[in-house]
Amino acid sequence: MQSNFWLQLLAGPSYQLSLGRYWSITHYVATLANGAQLNLLYRTGANSVSIVSEVAAGGNALIQTYEGATVTGANYGTPLTITNMNRAYAATIPALLVYHTPTLATTGSLMRQGFLAGGAGFGRQGSNLQAGTNWILKPSTIYLFRVTNLAGGNIAVSVGQEFCENGGG
């Protein structure tokens, strides 16, 4: 029983972090207009990716994840900075690429959606959501992570995600 525990512990995020293969991205928008969308595009490389997300918004928001999104031409958007969470391995670069504000041709297939309750109108308070479970993203696939403002006015939105690539030594 105890050896099984250690095997599970070593196979998880802490092990990937110790090897310098655990990264983070963040993106903040100070003013997202009512009805507007924050779009983040993910292009996985040759390996699958384990990812967990956190979103904070200054009012009601709809959170959606799509698989198989396409862009117009090669307009993937503006690349986001990916930070290695093990600073001793800061130069290690993942194959996953992340962009904001892509030019979308299609969103792809809806995988998951959820409502982030933060209030609407004058009385909005804000809220955050952390998906406590990992998603495994397929290799060589484009994903769209979308936050839509439903608050009835401008809100600030912050997205944070942590991930590791599976395989690859």
Sequence and secondary structure as in RCSB ss.txt:
>XXXX:A:sequence
MQSNFWLQLLAGPSYQLSLGRYWSITHYVATLANGAQLNLLYRTGANSVSIVSEVAAGGNALIQTYEGATVTGAN
YGTPLTITNMNRAYAATIPALLVYHTPTLATTGSLMRQGFLAGGAGFGRQGSNLQAGTNWILKPSTIYLFRVTNL
AGGNIAVSVGQEFCENGGG
>XXXX:A:secstr
 HHHHHHHHHHSHHHHHHTT  EEEEEEEEEE TT EEEEEEE  SS EEEEEEEEESS EEEEEEES EESTT 
  EE   EESSGGGTT   S EEEES  EEE  EEEEEEEE    GGG   EEEE  S EEE TT EEEEEEEE 
SSS EEEEEEEEEEE    
